[in-house]
Amino acid sequence: MKMRFPLLSRLGEWSFATYLLHVYVIQFFVKYVAGGTLDNPVLLALGIASAFLIIAVASAIQFSWFEKRATLCLNEKLDRWWPKAA
């Protein structure tokens, strides 16, 4: 079955990285960005959109560069230590 919405599949792959990273991006946003934009709704909306974009990009990078590689490496080691029964 072909996936109709590949972006949704990607978001699912990135979900653990998003879980780990979103707190830091939101803290940065609240501490350094939101303080000066609370009186300007347009700037606040742009800041929130930027935070979402940063979270998505950082999650994609963390998944691609670390999580995916670490999972493949661990699976190879586990296959050697505990081979599956034929």
C-alpha positions, 0 to 999 in steps of 0.5 A: 500500500502506497502512503498518500501523505509521506510527510505524515510518515516523516513526522511519525519518524521524527516524533521521538526527536521532537519530544526530546527537542521541543522543550529547549526550542520553546524555552529559547523562544519564550526567553529570547523572542516572545518577550519583545513581541507580545505587543505585536501579534504579527511578530508573535505569530511569525515567532511561533511559526519559526519555533515550529519550523526550527523544531521540525528541522532539528527533529529531522536532523536528529532522526537522520544523523543520530537516531536512524544510524544508532538504531541500525547499529544496535539492531546489527549488534543485537542480531549478532548477539541473539540470532533469530530462530530459523 
